[in-house]
Amino acid sequence: MKVAILAGGRSSEHDVSLKSAAAVRDGLHRGHHETVWVQLERDGSWRTEDGDPVSLTPGGGLLGADVAFPVLHGPFGEDGTVQGLLELLDVPYVGSGVLASAACIDKIVFKDLMRAAGLPQVDYEGLHHARWREDRDTALASLERLGLPVFVKPARLGSSVGIVKVTAAEDLAGALDEAFTHDPRVVVEAMASGLEIECSVLGTPEEPEVSTPGEIELLGDADWYDYDAKYAAGGMNLVVPARITDEQTARVQELAAEAFTRANCHGLARADFFVDGDVVLVNELNTMPGFTATSVYGKLWAASGLSYPDLVEDLCRLALRRAEAAQRYSF
């Protein structure tokens, strides 16, 4: 296959994306596939590895590639925007489509969908910036039922960017002000106890496969799974398999598959949970998680018997099959 790897992007996760994309390229090369590097710069321009601007024509494909692998994290890449562009270019692409990508990156929309489906999850409240500006006291009162601590999060950022853990009521307004500098929509989540468990999902909405779960073990002075814990050396340790019972493992895998299907994801997602005894709570789905060979998504599949080169090849072939199946419909 000839695979166009989309790397970088306009979001705050630009540098993380570059590392993920480089690992994907290496994995595809190890599988003897050809790659074309397309770098999405912070200013929104697209360039080849030689620095030449990329010209896009609707229906005209992308640099002769058979399939695109958008290794993009966060807004302007993981949120349905690039997915919609690739649809217009008529290029098969790895990962979820426009609707699932947009729904899963928006923590409020995703949680509302899971609540409608009856899946157990962390209690939460969504706020819009306009409501916050108009009546701060009423907005703060609506959050009291969540108790303390709470986590204040921009609705559509990843990698824990902009997230604040609030342990005192007098700090909540400041945390909301900070979150609203990143996004006009903010979610406030109740504190969840137990272990942080993650598993990787691969496949189609009809037939999702779920990896062995892993456990996030925080190291050093980390109080919660923030940006430094995720990316700094010595911040966390991934324990595989997770130190949970067979019954808890089965429940995590069941919920991961159901959330993937309910959101109509395709190709891949990382599902995150809190597990405390018999209680298993869905936290979120990430439709384009960190993708280096040492990232959680790939490591969990490696522990489940699927090598990194085989994983990235399988994802490309899933994308091609989805594009072929779509041609059977007239829309």
N, C-alpha and C positions, 0 to 999 in steps of 0.2 A: 504493500500500500504506500501511497504518497500522502503524508499527513501534514496539514498545515497546523503548526502549534502557535496558538495565540497566547502571548505572554505580556505581563505588566499590567496595563490598565490605568484608569484615572483615579481609582480609589486609594485610600490610605494603606491598602494591602499590596501596593504595587511591588515592593521589594520581595515580599513573601511569594507573590505570583511568579516572579522571575526565577526564584529557586525551585519552585514546584515544576515550572515549565522545563527548566534545564534537566530535571530528573526524568520527566516524561520523555523528553527527546533522547536521553541516554538509554532509557528502557526500550524505546522503539528501535533505536540503532542496534541494540543487542538482539532484537528480534529480526534484524535484517530488513527493516523498513526504511524508506526514504522520508526525510522530513524537510519542511520549509518553515523557517522561523519568521513569525510576524510579531513585531513588538508594538504594543499599544502604548504610546507615550502618555505622560501625565497631561499633556495639553490636548489629548484626544486624537492626535494623528497616528496613522499606522505606517510602519516602515519595515522593510526587509532587513535581514541581518547586515547587509551592505550599506544600509542607511537610505536606500531608495524609497520614495513614497509609494504606498500601495494604492492603486486605482481600483475602485469597486464599481461594477456595473450590475444592476439587478438582473438576475438570471444568468449572469456571466461566470459564476463559479469564483474560486479563490486560488489564484496562482497555479491552476492546473491540479489542485489537490483532489484526491478521492474523498477525503473526509477531513474535517477540522476538529481539533482538540482545543477548546477554549479553556486553558488553564488559568482562569481569571477568578479572583476572589473579591467579593463585595460589590458595591454599586458599579454600574457601567460595565458589567461583565458577567456577574453571577445572578443578575436580577431580571433576566429576560430580555434586556435591551440588545445585547450582542446575539442572543439566540434568535430574536426576531430578524435581525440583519442577515444572519446566516440563512434563515428561511427564505428571505427575499433574494439572496444570492443563489439559492438552490444548491446549497452545499450541505451534505449530511454532516452532523456534528455530534460529538460525544456529550452526554449528559441530558438533563431534563429540558423539556420544551419551555416555551415562553410562560405559560400559565403557572406551571409547577415551580419554575425558577423564581418568578415574581412572588408567588405565595410563600415559599419557604424562606426567602431572605427577609421577608417582613414578619418579625416575630409576633406581632399582634394578629395579623391575618392567619398565620400558621396556627397559633394557639386557639383562635376562634374556630378554625376548621377542625382541630382535634377535639375541642369541646363539643362541637356539633356531632362529632362521630362517637362521643362517649369515651374517649381514651383518657386514662388518668394522667394528670399533669400537675405541675407546680401552679399554685394559685397566682393570679396576676391581675393587673389593671393597665389598660392602655390610655394614654393621654395625648391629645393634640395640642400643639403649641398655641393655637388660637384660644383654646379653652383655658390654658395655663395663664396666658396674658390677661384674659378678661376677668378671671375670678380664681386667684391663687388659693384663697382660703377654702373654697368649696372643693377644688381639686385635691388639696391636701387632706381634707376630711374624707374624701372617697378612698384614700389609701390607708386609712387607719385600720381597717379590717385585716390588712395583710400582716400587721404586727411589725416587729423589728427583730433582727436586721432585715433589710430588703436590698435588692440589687436594682439599680436604675440603669437602664440600657437604651441607647439609641436603637430604634426598631430595625434598622436595615444595615448595620455595620457588623463585621465579623472580627475574629481574632481578639475579642475582648476590648476593642478600641472604644474609648468613651464610657466604659462601664465603671460605676462607682458602687462600692458596698457601703450602705448607710446603717450605722448602728445607733445613732442618736436622732431623735425627732427634729432637733434644731438644725441638723445638717441636711435634711431632705430637700428643702427648697434650693439650696446651693447645688446639690447634685442634679436636680432637675434642670436648673439653669445651664449647667455644664452639658448635660445630655442634649438639650435643645440647640446647642451650638452646632451639633453634628447632624441632626435630623429633626424635621417638624413633628415626627411621631416618636413617642417614647413609651417603653413598657417598664412597669415596675413589678418585680417578682418577689414573692415571699421566699424566705430562706428555706431551703430543703435540707433535711438531714440525710445521713447515710453516705454510701460510696458513690463516686462519680464513675459511671460505667459507659463505655462507648462500644459500638460495633459497626461494622461496615456492611453495606448492602450493595448488591450487584445484580443487574438483570432488568426485567421489565415490570410494569405494574401488575401484570398477570402472573409472573413467575419470579418474584424476588428471591435471591439467595442471601443468607445472612451469615456473617463470619462468626468465629469464636469471639465472645466479648472480651474486652480488655478493661483494666481498672486504672484510673488516673491516680497515681500516688504523688502527692505534693512533697517537694524536698525543700530543705533550707528554711527560710523565714516566710515562705508563701502562705498567706491566710486563705486564699481562694485561687482558682485557676485563671489568673490574669494573663496579660500579654507576656510579661517576663517569664512566668512559669511555663508558658507554652513554647517560647522561643529561645530563652537564655539557657546556656549550658548549665546543667545541674538543677533546673527548675522543677522538673517532674520526671517520674519514672513510669513507664507503661508496663503494668503487670499483666502478662498473658500466660495462661488464661486468668481471667478475673477471679478473685478469691470470694466467689459466691457459690451457692448451692446449685445443684442440677435443676431444681425447681425454679430458682431465680433466673438461671441462665435461659431456660426454656421460655420464661415469661418475657425476658428482655428481647429474645429473638422473635417471639410472636408479635410483640408490640412494634419492633423495628420494621418487620415486614408489613404490618397493617398500616403504620404511619406512611411508609413508602407508597403503598398502594392507594391509600386515601388521598394523598397529595398528588397522585398521578405522576410520580417521579419516574425517570428512565435512566438507565445506565448505572448510576452510582449515587450514593449518599452516605454520609456518616450520621448515625443516630446516637443521640446522647441521652443518658438517663441518670436518675438518682435511685439508688436501691437501698432500702432500709427495712430489713426483715421481709415481711410479706408484701410490703408496699414498693411498687415499681412505678416511677413517674417518668413520663416522657418530658424531655426538656426541649430539644429542637432537632431538626434535620438540616444538615449542611449539604447542599447539592454539588458543591465543588470544594471539598475539604483540602487541607494541605496535602500536597501530593509528592513530596520527596520520598525516596525509598525508606527513609527513617520516620516519616510521618505516621500518625496513628492509622490512617486508612490502609496504606500499603502494608504496614507491619502486621495488622490483624489478618489480612488475607495471606500474607506469608506464613503466619502461624497456623492458618487454616489449610495450607498446602498449595496455595496459588502464588507462583513467583511474580515478581514485579514486571518483567518483560511480558509474561503471559497475561497479566492483569491489564496492562495498557493496550495490548493487542485485542483482548476480548472486548474492551470498551469500544474500540474503533469498529470492530465487527458488529457489535450491537447497534451502533449508530448507522452503519450501512444497511442492516436489516430493517431498522425502523424506517429509513428513507425509502427503501424498496416497498415496504408494506404500505406506506402512505400513498404511493402512486396508484394503488388500487381504488382510491376514493376520488370522487369528482369534486368534493367540497363545494 
